[in-house]
Amino acid sequence: MSDPVGRDMSTITLFPNTLPNNDFLWWRDGVIYQIYPRSFADSNGDGVGDLPGILAHLDYLNDGTPNSLGVDAIWLSPVYPSPMHDFGYDVSNYHDIDPVFGTLDDFDRLLAEAHRRGIRVIMDWVMNHTSYQHPWFLESRSSRDNPKRDWYIWRDGRGPGKPPNNWQSVFGGPAWTWDETTGQYYLHLFLPEQPDLNWRNPEVRQALFDEARFWLDRGVDGFRLDVADGYYKDAQLRDNPFRLGLRAYDRQRHIHDRNQPETHEALKEFRKLLDRYPERMAVGEVSPEGAASFYGNGTDELHLAFNFAFLRCPWDARAFHRAIEAWERALPPGAWPCYVLSNHDVTRHYSRYAAGRWSDARAKVAAALLLTLRGTPFLYYGEEIGMRQGRIPRAEILDPPGKRYWPFYRGRDGCRTPMQWNDGPNAGFTTGRPWLRVNPDYRQVNVTAQSQDPDSVLNFYRRLIWLRKATPALRRGSYRALIERPVGQLAYLRETEDQAVLVCLNFFSRPATVELDPSRLPATRWRVLLSSVSGEEVVHGPRVELAPYEACVLESVSS
């Protein structure tokens, strides 16, 4: 059967849930909100966001009422002591808090107050590398016979001035740096200030797991594992083969410096550690190729692996449909999907999908997609108010790859600008000089203004999240696409035994009619639960009329 727009609807794939209801924990049911602590809220006027600043805004995130955003967990980007060459992803002490963010007591208060509100806390956990100022590396580089020498990856060069192999750093240049002290090269997949740990040394694994226990014992609910596919490197350190690409890093197939088989065994060990604590989880940052493999058999490796497909999707219903179907098909039985539209490394999706006067409408459609799919949605701070990508002048760029590659690549500073709380000085983020300039649109785009506008992006996010909480089919139902070859609209079912929810999304700037085959629907009458353009609870049949860029969520109604 084809609909009036010519879309083939003959093939429908059901992606069921294979888990009993009592296995749905907070990280399956919930909405997780990423906070970049430097940019969220500054409590002491030094221009850098901190833990007390986050604490002061917990009620905004979830106060137990629909007046709040309603998130179930927060993921904190790194807050450990660090020289900040990569803004915290270069850790010099795994069991403390950097003074710029506060103290361990501040962290304990934040954790306790978050838990009191039903908000779980996930910490960023960087185990691929440390800072070059970490005591482990200082010992390792002190001499070739130091007991910690083998905690990092040291090698002789191929000749004078020639690194051990052709590997490239993600941030530019060779992945090897010559160390004058001991006359060898050390490996760093990122900055020279971020030397890679040697996971083939069991002492390293044990030390990292012991550091994780420090936070688990403190009550942390989980970890986001940075570069989770990079722990192990090829034992022979073979050259990566060539491929076409713009940057030197992109001109290699990363088959020897990432995604080694031993990584899966290490993640299984880490999963066993987490399983000793009730209701803990790990979500991994892994490359899109083979991401589903990091679930293991579905229950023995990562609880969640980031699916970054949406970060590359154009504004096109077909592209999103293909990404969803490919991810669902790739997952092993028992694995639970997750989706994300923005994070601290990519251009904010509001700007990626901007369309002039339709930009807010598109943002609402994107939010509806993210929050109604089968899986765990991750939000990035500020997306709920439609924060745009900031434009940082070259002289103010702080991000290392931005400095190196400008103007071809402006770095990640633009997606890390301060949270826009109100229209006061510095958007209410700080009373001092912010570490990054505030986006100049903050007088119009801020939490206070949008809270007062019932049709704002923020209030749509709130309604969506609270609807999701109240709707079992959206939290844990199966997923079934109803348009197999979409052109401008997506339609899909989320179903449990007791409830059916229909989601219809219009990606076009013109009205559209979604014609659905009644024989493939569990009901003939549908009631609107939420629309991005109308508050009416209209009962629809198998034909759903959509306004331009409308997102519509409907529930089946008994005849």
C-alpha positions in Angstrom: 0.0 0.0 0.0 1.2 3.5 -0.7 -0.1 6.8 0.7 -1.0 9.8 -1.4 2.6 11.1 -1.3 3.8 7.8 -2.8 5.4 6.3 0.2 5.7 2.5 0.3 4.1 1.3 3.6 4.2 -2.4 2.8 7.0 -3.3 5.2 6.8 -2.7 8.9 9.4 -3.9 11.4 8.5 -4.3 15.1 11.3 -3.7 17.5 10.0 -5.3 20.8 11.2 -5.0 24.3 12.6 -8.3 25.6 12.9 -7.3 29.2 10.3 -7.7 32.0 9.0 -4.5 33.5 10.9 -5.0 36.7 14.1 -4.7 34.7 13.4 -1.1 33.7 15.6 0.9 35.9 16.1 4.7 36.0 18.6 4.7 33.1 16.1 3.0 30.9 13.0 4.9 31.9 14.6 8.3 32.5 15.7 11.4 30.7 19.4 12.3 31.2 20.7 15.9 31.1 24.3 16.7 30.4 25.8 19.6 32.3 29.1 21.1 31.2 29.9 22.5 34.7 32.1 25.4 33.5 29.2 26.8 31.7 26.1 26.0 33.7 26.0 28.4 36.7 28.7 30.3 38.6 28.2 30.8 42.3 31.2 32.9 43.3 31.7 35.4 40.5 35.0 34.0 39.1 33.4 33.5 35.7 33.5 29.7 35.8 30.5 27.5 36.6 30.8 25.3 39.6 29.1 22.7 41.8 27.3 25.1 44.1 26.0 26.8 41.0 24.5 23.5 39.8 23.1 22.9 43.3 21.3 26.2 43.2 19.5 25.2 40.0 18.4 21.6 40.8 14.8 22.7 41.2 14.9 24.0 37.7 15.9 20.5 36.6 13.4 18.6 38.7 11.4 19.9 41.7 8.8 17.1 41.4 6.3 19.3 39.5 5.6 20.0 35.8 6.9 23.5 36.4 10.4 22.0 36.3 12.1 20.3 33.4 11.6 16.9 35.0 14.9 15.2 34.1 15.8 12.0 36.0 19.6 12.2 35.9 22.4 14.6 35.3 25.7 13.8 33.7 28.5 16.0 34.8 31.4 16.6 32.4 34.7 16.2 34.3 35.1 18.1 37.6 38.4 16.4 38.8 41.7 18.3 39.4 43.2 19.1 36.1 45.6 21.6 34.3 42.6 22.2 32.0 44.5 21.8 28.7 41.4 20.0 27.5 39.1 21.5 30.1 39.0 18.6 32.5 39.5 15.7 30.2 43.1 15.7 31.3 42.8 14.4 34.8 45.6 14.8 37.3 43.8 13.3 40.3 40.8 10.9 40.0 39.6 11.2 43.6 39.1 14.9 44.3 37.4 18.0 42.9 39.2 20.8 41.1 39.1 23.9 43.2 37.6 25.9 40.3 34.5 23.7 40.7 34.4 23.5 44.5 35.3 20.8 47.0 34.4 17.2 47.8 32.0 18.6 50.4 30.3 20.6 47.7 30.1 17.5 45.6 28.6 15.5 48.5 26.0 18.2 49.0 25.1 18.2 45.4 24.8 14.5 45.3 22.6 14.4 48.4 20.3 17.2 47.2 20.0 15.7 43.7 19.1 12.3 45.2 16.5 14.0 47.5 14.8 15.3 44.3 15.0 11.9 42.6 17.8 13.0 40.3 20.6 10.5 39.7 24.2 11.7 39.2 26.5 10.3 36.4 30.2 11.4 36.3 32.4 11.6 33.3 35.1 9.0 33.7 38.3 9.3 31.7 40.2 6.1 31.6 42.0 6.2 28.2 44.5 8.8 29.3 45.5 11.0 32.2 47.0 14.5 32.4 50.8 14.7 32.0 50.7 16.2 35.5 49.2 13.1 37.0 51.6 11.5 39.6 51.4 8.2 37.6 52.9 9.9 34.5 55.4 11.9 36.4 56.8 8.7 37.8 56.5 6.9 34.5 58.6 9.5 32.6 61.2 9.9 35.4 63.3 6.9 34.2 63.1 3.9 32.0 63.3 1.5 35.0 60.6 3.2 37.1 58.0 0.8 38.3 55.3 2.8 36.6 57.1 3.1 33.3 54.9 0.4 31.7 51.7 2.2 32.9 52.0 4.3 29.7 52.9 3.4 26.2 56.6 4.2 25.6 58.5 3.2 22.4 61.7 3.9 20.5 61.3 5.7 17.2 61.9 4.3 13.8 64.9 6.5 13.4 66.1 10.0 14.4 63.0 12.2 14.6 60.7 9.4 13.4 57.8 8.3 15.6 57.2 4.6 16.2 54.3 4.5 13.7 52.0 6.7 11.6 49.2 7.2 14.2 47.7 10.7 14.3 46.3 12.7 17.2 42.6 13.5 17.1 43.5 17.1 17.8 46.2 17.3 15.1 49.8 16.2 14.6 51.4 12.9 15.4 50.1 10.8 18.3 53.6 10.5 19.6 55.7 13.0 21.5 59.5 12.7 22.1 60.5 12.9 25.8 64.0 14.2 26.3 64.2 12.9 29.9 64.3 9.2 28.9 64.9 9.4 25.1 61.7 7.7 24.0 58.3 8.6 22.5 55.0 8.3 24.5 51.6 7.8 22.9 48.7 10.3 23.2 45.6 10.0 21.0 44.7 13.5 22.0 47.0 16.3 23.3 50.6 15.7 24.2 49.4 16.8 27.7 47.1 13.7 27.7 49.3 10.6 27.6 47.5 7.3 27.0 47.5 4.7 29.7 48.7 1.1 28.9 45.6 -1.1 29.5 47.7 -4.2 28.8 49.3 -3.7 32.2 46.9 -5.3 34.8 48.1 -2.8 37.4 46.7 0.0 35.4 43.2 -1.6 35.1 43.2 -2.3 38.9 44.2 1.3 39.7 41.5 2.7 37.5 38.9 0.4 38.9 39.9 1.3 42.4 39.5 5.0 41.6 36.0 4.3 40.3 35.2 2.5 43.6 36.0 5.8 45.4 33.0 7.5 43.6 30.7 4.4 43.7 31.2 4.2 47.4 30.3 7.9 47.6 27.0 7.2 46.0 27.5 8.1 42.4 24.9 6.4 40.2 27.0 5.8 37.1 29.7 6.8 34.7 29.9 8.2 31.2 33.0 6.4 29.8 35.1 8.8 27.7 36.8 7.2 24.6 35.5 3.8 25.7 36.6 2.2 22.5 40.2 3.4 22.8 41.5 1.7 25.9 43.5 -1.0 24.0 45.8 -0.4 21.1 47.3 -2.9 18.7 49.9 -4.9 20.6 52.3 -4.5 17.6 51.5 -0.8 17.1 51.1 -1.4 13.4 50.5 1.6 11.0 46.9 2.5 10.3 46.0 2.2 6.6 45.2 5.2 4.4 41.8 6.6 3.5 40.6 9.8 1.9 40.0 12.6 4.4 40.5 16.3 5.1 42.6 16.3 8.3 45.6 14.0 8.8 43.5 12.1 11.5 40.7 11.6 9.0 43.2 10.2 6.4 43.6 6.9 8.3 41.4 4.0 9.0 41.7 3.6 12.7 41.9 -0.1 12.9 44.9 -0.4 15.1 44.5 2.5 17.6 40.8 2.0 18.4 38.3 -0.8 18.7 40.6 -3.6 19.7 39.0 -7.0 20.8 40.5 -6.7 24.3 38.5 -3.6 25.0 35.3 -5.7 25.3 36.9 -7.9 28.0 37.9 -4.8 29.9 34.3 -3.4 29.7 33.0 -6.7 30.9 35.3 -6.4 34.0 34.0 -2.9 34.6 30.4 -4.0 34.2 31.1 -6.7 36.9 32.4 -3.9 39.2 29.3 -1.8 38.7 27.0 -4.8 39.2 28.3 -5.1 42.8 26.5 -1.8 43.5 22.7 -1.5 43.2 21.3 0.3 40.2 24.5 1.6 38.8 25.2 2.1 35.1 27.8 3.0 32.4 27.2 4.7 29.1 30.1 4.7 26.7 31.4 7.1 24.1 32.4 4.9 21.2 32.8 5.4 17.5 29.7 4.9 15.4 31.2 2.0 13.5 30.5 -1.1 15.6 28.9 0.9 18.5 26.3 -1.7 19.1 29.0 -4.3 19.8 29.9 -2.5 23.0 26.6 -3.9 24.5 28.2 -7.3 24.5 25.4 -9.9 24.6 23.1 -7.1 25.7 23.6 -7.5 29.4 27.4 -8.0 30.1 29.2 -4.9 28.7 28.0 -1.3 28.6 24.5 -0.6 29.8 24.2 2.1 27.1 26.4 3.0 24.1 26.0 6.4 22.6 24.4 6.4 19.2 25.8 9.5 17.5 24.0 9.0 14.2 21.6 11.9 14.9 24.6 14.2 15.2 25.3 13.7 11.5 21.7 13.6 10.2 20.5 16.5 8.0 17.0 17.8 8.5 15.4 15.0 6.6 12.8 12.5 7.7 14.3 9.8 5.6 17.8 10.3 7.2 16.4 10.0 10.7 14.3 7.0 9.8 17.3 5.2 8.4 19.4 6.0 11.4 16.7 4.7 13.8 16.2 1.5 11.8 19.9 0.8 11.5 20.5 1.2 15.2 17.5 -0.9 16.2 18.6 -3.7 13.9 22.2 -3.6 15.1 21.4 -4.0 18.8 21.7 -7.4 20.4 18.7 -8.8 22.3 18.1 -7.2 25.6 20.1 -4.0 24.7 18.5 -0.7 25.2 19.0 2.2 22.7 19.9 5.7 23.5 19.8 8.9 21.4 21.3 12.3 21.5 21.1 15.5 19.3 23.8 17.7 20.9 26.7 17.4 23.2 29.9 19.3 24.2 31.8 18.3 21.0 29.4 19.2 18.2 27.5 22.2 16.8 24.2 22.6 18.7 21.4 21.1 16.9 19.2 24.3 17.1 21.8 25.9 14.8 22.3 22.8 12.6 18.6 22.8 11.9 17.9 26.5 12.0 15.4 27.7 9.4 14.7 31.4 10.1 11.2 31.9 11.5 10.7 28.1 11.6 13.7 27.4 13.8 11.7 27.0 17.0 9.2 24.8 15.3 12.0 22.6 14.0 13.5 22.4 17.5 10.1 21.2 18.8 9.9 18.4 16.2 13.5 17.4 17.0 12.6 17.3 20.7 9.5 15.2 20.1 11.6 12.7 18.1 14.3 12.4 20.8 11.8 12.1 23.6 9.3 9.6 22.0 11.7 7.0 20.6 12.4 3.7 22.2 15.5 4.3 24.3 17.1 6.7 26.7 17.2 10.3 25.6 20.2 12.5 26.5 19.7 16.3 26.6 22.5 18.8 26.5 22.2 21.9 28.7 20.5 24.8 27.0 18.9 22.8 24.2 15.6 23.0 26.1 15.6 26.8 25.5 16.9 26.6 21.9 20.4 27.8 22.7 22.3 28.6 19.5 25.9 27.9 18.6 28.0 30.8 19.8 30.4 32.6 17.5 33.7 33.0 19.3 36.2 35.5 17.7 39.5 33.9 16.8 41.4 35.8 19.5 39.1 34.3 22.2 39.1 30.7 21.0 40.2 28.4 23.9 39.6 24.9 22.4 42.9 23.3 21.3 41.6 22.0 17.9 39.8 25.3 17.3 43.1 27.1 17.7 44.9 24.7 15.4 42.4 24.4 12.6 40.8 27.9 12.5 39.1 29.0 10.2 38.4 25.6 8.7 37.2 24.4 12.1 36.3 26.8 14.8 36.5 24.3 17.7 34.0 23.4 20.3 33.8 26.6 22.3 30.6 27.7 20.4 28.6 24.8 21.9 29.9 25.4 25.4 28.9 29.0 26.0 27.3 29.9 29.3 23.7 28.9 30.1 21.3 31.7 29.5 19.2 32.0 32.7 17.7 35.5 32.3 18.2 38.8 30.5 20.4 40.3 33.2 24.2 40.8 33.0 25.9 37.8 31.5 22.5 36.0 31.2 22.5 35.4 34.9 25.4 33.0 34.6 27.9 35.0 36.6 28.5 38.3 38.3 32.1 38.3 37.0 33.6 38.0 33.5 32.5 34.7 32.0 35.2 32.2 30.8 33.5 32.3 27.4 31.5 35.1 26.0 27.7 34.7 26.4 25.7 34.4 23.2 24.4 37.9 22.4 20.8 36.6 21.9 20.5 35.9 25.6 18.1 38.8 26.2 15.5 37.0 24.1 16.6 33.4 24.6 16.7 32.6 28.3 14.9 30.5 30.9 13.0 33.3 32.5 11.5 34.6 29.3 10.6 31.2 28.0 9.1 30.1 31.3 6.5 32.9 30.8 5.7 32.0 27.2 3.4 29.0 27.1 4.4 28.3 23.4 8.2 28.4 24.1 10.6 25.7 23.3 11.3 25.3 27.0 7.6 24.7 27.9 7.3 22.2 25.0 10.3 20.3 26.5 8.6 20.4 29.9 5.3 19.1 28.6 7.0 16.3 26.5 9.1 15.1 29.4 6.2 15.0 31.9 4.0 13.3 29.3 6.8 10.7 28.8 6.8 10.1 32.6 3.0 9.6 32.6 2.9 7.4 29.5 4.3 3.8 29.9 4.3 3.2 26.1 6.7 6.1 25.6 9.0 4.9 28.3 9.2 1.2 27.6 7.0 0.3 24.7 8.0 -1.4 21.5 8.8 0.7 18.4 7.3 0.2 15.0 7.8 2.5 12.0 4.6 3.1 10.0 6.1 4.8 7.0 8.9 2.6 5.5 10.2 5.2 3.0 9.4 8.6 4.5 9.6 11.7 2.4 8.7 14.5 4.8 7.0 12.9 7.7 7.7 10.2 10.3 5.0 8.1 11.9 5.6 5.3 14.4 3.9 3.4 17.1 5.0 2.9 20.7 3.1 0.0 22.3 2.8 -1.9 25.6 0.2 -4.5 26.3 -2.1 -1.9 27.8 -1.4 1.2 25.7 -0.7 2.3 22.1 0.8 5.7 21.3 1.1 7.1 17.8 3.8 9.8 17.0 3.5 11.8 13.8 6.2 14.4 12.9 6.1 16.8 9.9 9.6 17.8 8.7 8.1 20.1 6.0 7.2 23.8 6.2 3.9 23.1 4.6 0.9 21.1 5.8 0.9 17.4 5.3 -1.5 14.5 5.6 -0.3 11.2 7.0 -2.4 8.4 5.7 -2.1 5.2 7.8 -3.3 1.7 6.9 -6.0 0.9 9.4 -5.2 -2.8 9.2 -1.8 -2.1 10.7 -3.0 0.0 13.6 -4.3 -1.3 16.9 -7.1 1.2 17.0 -9.2 3.4 14.6 -9.6 6.4 16.8 -6.8 8.5 18.4 -6.8 11.3 20.9 -4.1 14.0 20.8 -2.0 13.9 23.9 0.4 16.7 22.8 0.8 18.8 19.8 3.5 21.4 19.1 1.0 23.8 17.4 -2.4 23.1 19.0 -3.7 22.4 22.5 -6.9 20.7 21.2 -7.5 17.1 22.1 -9.0 16.1 18.7 -9.9 12.5 17.9 -8.3 11.4 14.7 -8.9 8.4 12.5 -6.2 6.7 10.4 -5.6 10.1 8.6 -3.6 12.6 10.6 -3.5 16.2 9.4 -0.3 18.0 10.3 0.4 21.7 10.3 3.9 22.8 9.0 6.6 21.4 11.3 4.0 19.9 13.7 4.9 17.2 16.2 1.8 15.3 17.4 1.6 12.5 20.0 -1.7 10.6 20.0 -3.1 7.8 22.2 -5.5 5.1 21.0 -9.2 5.6 22.1 -11.6 2.7 22.6 -14.4 2.8 20.1 
